Amino acid sequence: MPATLEVKCTSDDCEMDMFEMHYTYDMPDGVGVAEFQCPYCGGTECLEELSP
């Protein structure tokens, strides 16, 4: 099973509540939610990693 990262968008103007990213390749150390953007609103500062 590939590793997953569960993320939620906290922007009040966004309709996306949460999404999962599945890794099928090795991610470099230190890569986290800050390197991505919301696929719905395009925001970056509004993303928050959900605890496993």
PDB file of N, H, CA, C and O in Angstrom:
ATOM      1  N   MET A   1       0.849  -1.172   0.000  1.00  0.00           N
ATOM      2  CA  MET A   1       0.000   0.000   0.000  1.00  0.00           C
ATOM      3  C   MET A   1       0.897   1.239   0.000  1.00  0.00           C
ATOM      4  O   MET A   1       1.799   1.353   0.830  1.00  0.00           O
ATOM      5  N   PRO A   2       0.650   2.173  -0.935  1.00  0.00           N
ATOM      6  CA  PRO A   2       1.487   3.382  -0.943  1.00  0.00           C
ATOM      7  C   PRO A   2       1.226   4.258   0.274  1.00  0.00           C
ATOM      8  O   PRO A   2       0.134   4.248   0.842  1.00  0.00           O
ATOM      9  N   ALA A   3       2.239   5.009   0.661  1.00  0.00           N
ATOM     10  H   ALA A   3       3.126   5.017   0.199  1.00  0.00           H
ATOM     11  CA  ALA A   3       2.072   5.947   1.770  1.00  0.00           C
ATOM     12  C   ALA A   3       1.075   7.030   1.386  1.00  0.00           C
ATOM     13  O   ALA A   3       0.964   7.386   0.212  1.00  0.00           O
ATOM     14  N   THR A   4       0.359   7.548   2.354  1.00  0.00           N
ATOM     15  H   THR A   4       0.449   7.259   3.307  1.00  0.00           H
ATOM     16  CA  THR A   4      -0.622   8.599   2.086  1.00  0.00           C
ATOM     17  C   THR A   4      -0.392   9.781   3.016  1.00  0.00           C
ATOM     18  O   THR A   4       0.164   9.650   4.106  1.00  0.00           O
ATOM     19  N   LEU A   5      -0.838  10.931   2.548  1.00  0.00           N
ATOM     20  H   LEU A   5      -1.290  11.037   1.663  1.00  0.00           H
ATOM     21  CA  LEU A   5      -0.819  12.147   3.339  1.00  0.00           C
ATOM     22  C   LEU A   5      -2.226  12.718   3.273  1.00  0.00           C
ATOM     23  O   LEU A   5      -2.692  13.092   2.197  1.00  0.00           O
ATOM     24  N   GLU A   6      -2.912  12.790   4.417  1.00  0.00           N
ATOM     25  H   GLU A   6      -2.533  12.486   5.291  1.00  0.00           H
ATOM     26  CA  GLU A   6      -4.257  13.356   4.466  1.00  0.00           C
ATOM     27  C   GLU A   6      -4.142  14.842   4.775  1.00  0.00           C
ATOM     28  O   GLU A   6      -3.458  15.240   5.718  1.00  0.00           O
ATOM     29  N   VAL A   7      -4.816  15.654   3.972  1.00  0.00           N
ATOM     30  H   VAL A   7      -5.372  15.330   3.206  1.00  0.00           H
ATOM     31  CA  VAL A   7      -4.700  17.103   4.052  1.00  0.00           C
ATOM     32  C   VAL A   7      -6.087  17.716   4.063  1.00  0.00           C
ATOM     33  O   VAL A   7      -6.995  17.224   3.393  1.00  0.00           O
ATOM     34  N   LYS A   8      -6.253  18.798   4.827  1.00  0.00           N
ATOM     35  H   LYS A   8      -5.516  19.198   5.371  1.00  0.00           H
ATOM     36  CA  LYS A   8      -7.500  19.547   4.776  1.00  0.00           C
ATOM     37  C   LYS A   8      -7.198  20.990   4.413  1.00  0.00           C
ATOM     38  O   LYS A   8      -6.124  21.511   4.715  1.00  0.00           O
ATOM     39  N   CYS A   9      -8.169  21.631   3.755  1.00  0.00           N
ATOM     40  H   CYS A   9      -9.041  21.207   3.510  1.00  0.00           H
ATOM     41  CA  CYS A   9      -8.059  23.034   3.407  1.00  0.00           C
ATOM     42  C   CYS A   9      -8.879  23.807   4.433  1.00  0.00           C
ATOM     43  O   CYS A   9     -10.055  23.513   4.651  1.00  0.00           O
ATOM     44  N   THR A  10      -8.252  24.791   5.056  1.00  0.00           N
ATOM     45  H   THR A  10      -7.297  25.029   4.879  1.00  0.00           H
ATOM     46  CA  THR A  10      -8.911  25.542   6.128  1.00  0.00           C
ATOM     47  C   THR A  10      -9.468  26.884   5.656  1.00  0.00           C
ATOM     48  O   THR A  10      -9.963  27.665   6.467  1.00  0.00           O
ATOM     49  N   SER A  11      -9.391  27.158   4.352  1.00  0.00           N
ATOM     50  H   SER A  11      -8.989  26.523   3.693  1.00  0.00           H
ATOM     51  CA  SER A  11      -9.897  28.421   3.818  1.00  0.00           C
ATOM     52  C   SER A  11     -11.420  28.456   3.915  1.00  0.00           C
ATOM     53  O   SER A  11     -12.091  27.509   3.506  1.00  0.00           O
ATOM     54  N   ASP A  12     -11.962  29.536   4.452  1.00  0.00           N
ATOM     55  H   ASP A  12     -11.417  30.306   4.784  1.00  0.00           H
ATOM     56  CA  ASP A  12     -13.415  29.692   4.560  1.00  0.00           C
ATOM     57  C   ASP A  12     -14.089  29.807   3.195  1.00  0.00           C
ATOM     58  O   ASP A  12     -15.282  29.530   3.073  1.00  0.00           O
ATOM     59  N   ASP A  13     -13.350  30.206   2.182  1.00  0.00           N
ATOM     60  H   ASP A  13     -12.380  30.431   2.281  1.00  0.00           H
ATOM     61  CA  ASP A  13     -13.897  30.390   0.842  1.00  0.00           C
ATOM     62  C   ASP A  13     -13.777  29.155  -0.037  1.00  0.00           C
ATOM     63  O   ASP A  13     -14.158  29.195  -1.207  1.00  0.00           O
ATOM     64  N   CYS A  14     -13.258  28.064   0.502  1.00  0.00           N
ATOM     65  H   CYS A  14     -12.950  28.032   1.452  1.00  0.00           H
ATOM     66  CA  CYS A  14     -13.016  26.846  -0.286  1.00  0.00           C
ATOM     67  C   CYS A  14     -14.041  25.769   0.051  1.00  0.00           C
ATOM     68  O   CYS A  14     -14.421  25.597   1.209  1.00  0.00           O
ATOM     69  N   GLU A  15     -14.479  25.053  -0.970  1.00  0.00           N
ATOM     70  H   GLU A  15     -14.170  25.192  -1.911  1.00  0.00           H
ATOM     71  CA  GLU A  15     -15.439  23.957  -0.796  1.00  0.00           C
ATOM     72  C   GLU A  15     -14.770  22.613  -0.488  1.00  0.00           C
ATOM     73  O   GLU A  15     -15.450  21.655  -0.121  1.00  0.00           O
ATOM     74  N   MET A  16     -13.439  22.536  -0.635  1.00  0.00           N
ATOM     75  H   MET A  16     -12.887  23.315  -0.933  1.00  0.00           H
ATOM     76  CA  MET A  16     -12.710  21.283  -0.381  1.00  0.00           C
ATOM     77  C   MET A  16     -12.540  21.120   1.125  1.00  0.00           C
ATOM     78  O   MET A  16     -12.019  22.016   1.790  1.00  0.00           O
ATOM     79  N   ASP A  17     -12.969  19.996   1.661  1.00  0.00           N
ATOM     80  H   ASP A  17     -13.392  19.268   1.121  1.00  0.00           H
ATOM     81  CA  ASP A  17     -12.774  19.796   3.098  1.00  0.00           C
ATOM     82  C   ASP A  17     -11.514  18.989   3.383  1.00  0.00           C
ATOM     83  O   ASP A  17     -10.763  19.338   4.294  1.00  0.00           O
ATOM     84  N   MET A  18     -11.259  17.908   2.623  1.00  0.00           N
ATOM     85  H   MET A  18     -11.870  17.624   1.883  1.00  0.00           H
ATOM     86  CA  MET A  18     -10.041  17.132   2.812  1.00  0.00           C
ATOM     87  C   MET A  18      -9.766  16.315   1.575  1.00  0.00           C
ATOM     88  O   MET A  18     -10.664  16.051   0.775  1.00  0.00           O
ATOM     89  N   PHE A  19      -8.502  15.912   1.422  1.00  0.00           N
ATOM     90  H   PHE A  19      -7.773  16.127   2.072  1.00  0.00           H
ATOM     91  CA  PHE A  19      -8.112  15.039   0.328  1.00  0.00           C
ATOM     92  C   PHE A  19      -6.900  14.242   0.753  1.00  0.00           C
ATOM     93  O   PHE A  19      -6.220  14.594   1.717  1.00  0.00           O
ATOM     94  N   GLU A  20      -6.628  13.153   0.021  1.00  0.00           N
ATOM     95  H   GLU A  20      -7.180  12.868  -0.762  1.00  0.00           H
ATOM     96  CA  GLU A  20      -5.473  12.294   0.297  1.00  0.00           C
ATOM     97  C   GLU A  20      -4.518  12.337  -0.879  1.00  0.00           C
ATOM     98  O   GLU A  20      -4.934  12.341  -2.038  1.00  0.00           O
ATOM     99  N   MET A  21      -3.250  12.369  -0.571  1.00  0.00           N
ATOM    100  H   MET A  21      -2.912  12.366   0.370  1.00  0.00           H
ATOM    101  CA  MET A  21      -2.220  12.226  -1.595  1.00  0.00           C
ATOM    102  C   MET A  21      -1.554  10.877  -1.364  1.00  0.00           C
ATOM    103  O   MET A  21      -1.125  10.571  -0.251  1.00  0.00           O
ATOM    104  N   HIS A  22      -1.470  10.072  -2.419  1.00  0.00           N
ATOM    105  H   HIS A  22      -1.818  10.320  -3.323  1.00  0.00           H
ATOM    106  CA  HIS A  22      -0.848   8.751  -2.340  1.00  0.00           C
ATOM    107  C   HIS A  22       0.513   8.809  -3.010  1.00  0.00           C
ATOM    108  O   HIS A  22       0.625   9.221  -4.165  1.00  0.00           O
ATOM    109  N   TYR A  23       1.531   8.402  -2.300  1.00  0.00           N
ATOM    110  H   TYR A  23       1.440   8.067  -1.363  1.00  0.00           H
ATOM    111  CA  TYR A  23       2.890   8.406  -2.838  1.00  0.00           C
ATOM    112  C   TYR A  23       3.193   7.046  -3.447  1.00  0.00           C
ATOM    113  O   TYR A  23       3.106   6.021  -2.772  1.00  0.00           O
ATOM    114  N   THR A  24       3.542   7.043  -4.705  1.00  0.00           N
ATOM    115  H   THR A  24       3.613   7.876  -5.254  1.00  0.00           H
ATOM    116  CA  THR A  24       3.980   5.796  -5.343  1.00  0.00           C
ATOM    117  C   THR A  24       5.477   5.851  -5.630  1.00  0.00           C
ATOM    118  O   THR A  24       6.016   5.000  -6.337  1.00  0.00           O
ATOM    119  N   TYR A  25       6.135   6.852  -5.080  1.00  0.00           N
ATOM    120  H   TYR A  25       5.697   7.543  -4.506  1.00  0.00           H
ATOM    121  CA  TYR A  25       7.573   7.031  -5.243  1.00  0.00           C
ATOM    122  C   TYR A  25       8.131   7.572  -3.931  1.00  0.00           C
ATOM    123  O   TYR A  25       7.375   8.011  -3.065  1.00  0.00           O
ATOM    124  N   ASP A  26       9.435   7.540  -3.788  1.00  0.00           N
ATOM    125  H   ASP A  26      10.049   7.183  -4.492  1.00  0.00           H
ATOM    126  CA  ASP A  26      10.065   8.045  -2.567  1.00  0.00           C
ATOM    127  C   ASP A  26      10.020   9.569  -2.548  1.00  0.00           C
ATOM    128  O   ASP A  26      10.404  10.219  -3.520  1.00  0.00           O
ATOM    129  N   MET A  27       9.554  10.130  -1.451  1.00  0.00           N
ATOM    130  H   MET A  27       9.242   9.602  -0.661  1.00  0.00           H
ATOM    131  CA  MET A  27       9.538  11.577  -1.277  1.00  0.00           C
ATOM    132  C   MET A  27      10.829  11.969  -0.564  1.00  0.00           C
ATOM    133  O   MET A  27      11.254  11.275   0.359  1.00  0.00           O
ATOM    134  N   PRO A  28      11.451  13.056  -0.972  1.00  0.00           N
ATOM    135  CA  PRO A  28      12.660  13.510  -0.267  1.00  0.00           C
ATOM    136  C   PRO A  28      12.334  13.837   1.188  1.00  0.00           C
ATOM    137  O   PRO A  28      11.215  14.240   1.503  1.00  0.00           O
ATOM    138  N   ASP A  29      13.308  13.665   2.066  1.00  0.00           N
ATOM    139  H   ASP A  29      14.218  13.337   1.811  1.00  0.00           H
ATOM    140  CA  ASP A  29      13.120  14.016   3.472  1.00  0.00           C
ATOM    141  C   ASP A  29      12.742  15.487   3.581  1.00  0.00           C
ATOM    142  O   ASP A  29      13.284  16.326   2.862  1.00  0.00           O
ATOM    143  N   GLY A  30      11.838  15.790   4.455  1.00  0.00           N
ATOM    144  H   GLY A  30      11.398  15.108   5.039  1.00  0.00           H
ATOM    145  CA  GLY A  30      11.434  17.167   4.682  1.00  0.00           C
ATOM    146  C   GLY A  30      10.290  17.651   3.819  1.00  0.00           C
ATOM    147  O   GLY A  30       9.784  18.751   4.041  1.00  0.00           O
ATOM    148  N   VAL A  31       9.859  16.858   2.832  1.00  0.00           N
ATOM    149  H   VAL A  31      10.270  15.964   2.653  1.00  0.00           H
ATOM    150  CA  VAL A  31       8.724  17.263   2.009  1.00  0.00           C
ATOM    151  C   VAL A  31       7.451  17.049   2.805  1.00  0.00           C
ATOM    152  O   VAL A  31       7.221  15.967   3.344  1.00  0.00           O
ATOM    153  N   GLY A  32       6.642  18.063   2.877  1.00  0.00           N
ATOM    154  H   GLY A  32       6.829  18.943   2.439  1.00  0.00           H
ATOM    155  CA  GLY A  32       5.388  17.975   3.620  1.00  0.00           C
ATOM    156  C   GLY A  32       4.314  18.789   2.936  1.00  0.00           C
ATOM    157  O   GLY A  32       4.431  19.145   1.763  1.00  0.00           O
ATOM    158  N   VAL A  33       3.281  19.073   3.675  1.00  0.00           N
ATOM    159  H   VAL A  33       3.186  18.784   4.628  1.00  0.00           H
ATOM    160  CA  VAL A  33       2.115  19.748   3.127  1.00  0.00           C
ATOM    161  C   VAL A  33       2.450  21.149   2.603  1.00  0.00           C
ATOM    162  O   VAL A  33       1.748  21.651   1.725  1.00  0.00           O
ATOM    163  N   ALA A  34       3.486  21.782   3.107  1.00  0.00           N
ATOM    164  H   ALA A  34       4.057  21.374   3.820  1.00  0.00           H
ATOM    165  CA  ALA A  34       3.851  23.141   2.691  1.00  0.00           C
ATOM    166  C   ALA A  34       4.300  23.205   1.226  1.00  0.00           C
ATOM    167  O   ALA A  34       4.294  24.285   0.635  1.00  0.00           O
ATOM    168  N   GLU A  35       4.687  22.079   0.634  1.00  0.00           N
ATOM    169  H   GLU A  35       4.692  21.202   1.115  1.00  0.00           H
ATOM    170  CA  GLU A  35       5.143  22.067  -0.753  1.00  0.00           C
ATOM    171  C   GLU A  35       4.001  21.908  -1.756  1.00  0.00           C
ATOM    172  O   GLU A  35       4.251  21.870  -2.961  1.00  0.00           O
ATOM    173  N   PHE A  36       2.770  21.815  -1.293  1.00  0.00           N
ATOM    174  H   PHE A  36       2.568  21.845  -0.315  1.00  0.00           H
ATOM    175  CA  PHE A  36       1.634  21.567  -2.173  1.00  0.00           C
ATOM    176  C   PHE A  36       0.621  22.704  -2.103  1.00  0.00           C
ATOM    177  O   PHE A  36       0.720  23.589  -1.252  1.00  0.00           O
ATOM    178  N   GLN A  37      -0.361  22.668  -3.013  1.00  0.00           N
ATOM    179  H   GLN A  37      -0.442  21.950  -3.703  1.00  0.00           H
ATOM    180  CA  GLN A  37      -1.436  23.645  -2.983  1.00  0.00           C
ATOM    181  C   GLN A  37      -2.771  22.924  -3.094  1.00  0.00           C
ATOM    182  O   GLN A  37      -2.842  21.802  -3.596  1.00  0.00           O
ATOM    183  N   CYS A  38      -3.820  23.573  -2.625  1.00  0.00           N
ATOM    184  H   CYS A  38      -3.762  24.485  -2.218  1.00  0.00           H
ATOM    185  CA  CYS A  38      -5.157  22.985  -2.661  1.00  0.00           C
ATOM    186  C   CYS A  38      -5.588  22.810  -4.119  1.00  0.00           C
ATOM    187  O   CYS A  38      -5.489  23.752  -4.906  1.00  0.00           O
ATOM    188  N   PRO A  39      -6.063  21.620  -4.489  1.00  0.00           N
ATOM    189  CA  PRO A  39      -6.484  21.409  -5.876  1.00  0.00           C
ATOM    190  C   PRO A  39      -7.777  22.151  -6.230  1.00  0.00           C
ATOM    191  O   PRO A  39      -8.114  22.256  -7.409  1.00  0.00           O
ATOM    192  N   TYR A  40      -8.493  22.658  -5.252  1.00  0.00           N
ATOM    193  H   TYR A  40      -8.220  22.573  -4.295  1.00  0.00           H
ATOM    194  CA  TYR A  40      -9.753  23.359  -5.514  1.00  0.00           C
ATOM    195  C   TYR A  40      -9.560  24.873  -5.579  1.00  0.00           C
ATOM    196  O   TYR A  40      -9.923  25.499  -6.575  1.00  0.00           O
ATOM    197  N   CYS A  41      -8.991  25.468  -4.525  1.00  0.00           N
ATOM    198  H   CYS A  41      -8.696  24.960  -3.716  1.00  0.00           H
ATOM    199  CA  CYS A  41      -8.862  26.929  -4.481  1.00  0.00           C
ATOM    200  C   CYS A  41      -7.468  27.418  -4.843  1.00  0.00           C
ATOM    201  O   CYS A  41      -7.281  28.613  -5.075  1.00  0.00           O
ATOM    202  N   GLY A  42      -6.486  26.524  -4.896  1.00  0.00           N
ATOM    203  H   GLY A  42      -6.638  25.554  -4.707  1.00  0.00           H
ATOM    204  CA  GLY A  42      -5.130  26.908  -5.238  1.00  0.00           C
ATOM    205  C   GLY A  42      -4.327  27.491  -4.083  1.00  0.00           C
ATOM    206  O   GLY A  42      -3.176  27.884  -4.271  1.00  0.00           O
ATOM    207  N   GLY A  43      -4.916  27.553  -2.890  1.00  0.00           N
ATOM    208  H   GLY A  43      -5.851  27.233  -2.738  1.00  0.00           H
ATOM    209  CA  GLY A  43      -4.230  28.111  -1.738  1.00  0.00           C
ATOM    210  C   GLY A  43      -3.106  27.219  -1.234  1.00  0.00           C
ATOM    211  O   GLY A  43      -3.131  26.001  -1.414  1.00  0.00           O
ATOM    212  N   THR A  44      -2.126  27.843  -0.603  1.00  0.00           N
ATOM    213  H   THR A  44      -2.106  28.833  -0.456  1.00  0.00           H
ATOM    214  CA  THR A  44      -1.018  27.085  -0.023  1.00  0.00           C
ATOM    215  C   THR A  44      -0.937  27.275   1.479  1.00  0.00           C
ATOM    216  O   THR A  44      -0.632  26.328   2.203  1.00  0.00           O
ATOM    217  N   GLU A  45      -1.200  28.460   1.953  1.00  0.00           N
ATOM    218  H   GLU A  45      -1.448  29.229   1.365  1.00  0.00           H
ATOM    219  CA  GLU A  45      -1.127  28.749   3.385  1.00  0.00           C
ATOM    220  C   GLU A  45      -2.288  28.135   4.157  1.00  0.00           C
ATOM    221  O   GLU A  45      -2.240  28.065   5.386  1.00  0.00           O
ATOM    222  N   CYS A  46      -3.329  27.691   3.460  1.00  0.00           N
ATOM    223  H   CYS A  46      -3.368  27.747   2.463  1.00  0.00           H
ATOM    224  CA  CYS A  46      -4.533  27.175   4.101  1.00  0.00           C
ATOM    225  C   CYS A  46      -4.524  25.657   4.277  1.00  0.00           C
ATOM    226  O   CYS A  46      -5.474  25.104   4.830  1.00  0.00           O
ATOM    227  N   LEU A  47      -3.480  24.974   3.823  1.00  0.00           N
ATOM    228  H   LEU A  47      -2.707  25.423   3.374  1.00  0.00           H
ATOM    229  CA  LEU A  47      -3.434  23.519   3.937  1.00  0.00           C
ATOM    230  C   LEU A  47      -2.872  23.087   5.282  1.00  0.00           C
ATOM    231  O   LEU A  47      -1.934  23.684   5.811  1.00  0.00           O
ATOM    232  N   GLU A  48      -3.471  22.036   5.815  1.00  0.00           N
ATOM    233  H   GLU A  48      -4.233  21.552   5.385  1.00  0.00           H
ATOM    234  CA  GLU A  48      -3.063  21.510   7.110  1.00  0.00           C
ATOM    235  C   GLU A  48      -3.073  19.983   7.037  1.00  0.00           C
ATOM    236  O   GLU A  48      -4.040  19.383   6.567  1.00  0.00           O
ATOM    237  N   GLU A  49      -1.992  19.364   7.505  1.00  0.00           N
ATOM    238  H   GLU A  49      -1.207  19.852   7.887  1.00  0.00           H
ATOM    239  CA  GLU A  49      -1.903  17.900   7.521  1.00  0.00           C
ATOM    240  C   GLU A  49      -2.781  17.356   8.643  1.00  0.00           C
ATOM    241  O   GLU A  49      -2.751  17.857   9.767  1.00  0.00           O
ATOM    242  N   LEU A  50      -3.567  16.318   8.323  1.00  0.00           N
ATOM    243  H   LEU A  50      -3.591  15.910   7.410  1.00  0.00           H
ATOM    244  CA  LEU A  50      -4.387  15.651   9.334  1.00  0.00           C
ATOM    245  C   LEU A  50      -3.560  14.586  10.032  1.00  0.00           C
ATOM    246  O   LEU A  50      -2.753  13.919   9.384  1.00  0.00           O
ATOM    247  N   SER A  51      -3.733  14.413  11.295  1.00  0.00           N
ATOM    248  H   SER A  51      -4.389  14.955  11.821  1.00  0.00           H
ATOM    249  CA  SER A  51      -3.008  13.400  12.063  1.00  0.00           C
ATOM    250  C   SER A  51      -3.485  12.016  11.685  1.00  0.00           C
ATOM    251  O   SER A  51      -4.674  11.812  11.441  1.00  0.00           O
ATOM    252  N   PRO A  52      -2.562  11.056  11.633  1.00  0.00           N
ATOM    253  CA  PRO A  52      -2.953   9.670  11.312  1.00  0.00           C
ATOM    254  C   PRO A  52      -3.790   9.052  12.397  1.00  0.00           C
ATOM    255  O   PRO A  52      -4.197   7.896  12.279  1.00  0.00           O
TER     256      PRO A  52
END
